[in-house]
Amino acid sequence: MVTRTTADAKGDVVVLLIGMRINRFWAVQLWLPVMLAMLRMLRDLRKEPERGLLSHVLLTASPRTYYVVQYWESKDKLYGYATAPDAFHHTAWARLNRLERTGTLRGQVGIWHETYVVPEGSYEAIYGDMPAFGLAAAHGQIPLERRGRYAKDRFAHRSQQAPVGEKTA
């Protein structure tokens, strides 16, 4: 029997895509620390769930390109972590900025990120015979029927949150 589920996300969903591209394979001393820093940040975030990272998926696009899809509790928690002086991100970013200013990294390793705040009604998910993955790993997994059999029904689903602009008690 095929088991179909969907993500139990409510409200806005915050997704960060962040990664690196190895431009020069032989510059291991430059790109390996970037990769290891990302792995350390993920390890630290797992130990400190109050920072707001809900889940992540490590991916590769090619032998040169590695990235992480991250699901965050909120945009404020993501920004809070990115700017927290006590987080390893602060140390890693300062080191990276120093290397960029001196031109050491130029052409050796590329870094990038994209952040999306996706409003409710602008995302949907379906998983067939899958453990919780991606959005479902971040927000929980429920039977598909609870949100609708078709994508249009899942897009139309709204949580019990107050409509935008309406005040709650």
Sequence and secondary structure as in RCSB ss.txt:
>XXXX:A:sequence
MVTRTTADAKGDVVVLLIGMRINRFWAVQLWLPVMLAMLRMLRDLRKEPERGLLSHVLLTASPRTYYVVQYWESK
DKLYGYATAPDAFHHTAWARLNRLERTGTLRGQVGIWHETYVVPEGSYEAIYGDMPAFGLAAAHGQIPLERRGRY
AKDRFAHRSQQAPVGEKTA
>XXXX:A:secstr
   EEEE   S EEEEEEEEEES TT HHHHHHHHHHHHHHHHHHHH GGG EEEEEEEESSSSEEEEEEEES H
HHHHHHHH TTSHHHHHHHHHHHHHHHTSSTTTEEEEEEEEEE TTS    EES  S THHHHH EEEGGGT SS
HHHHHH   SS  TT    
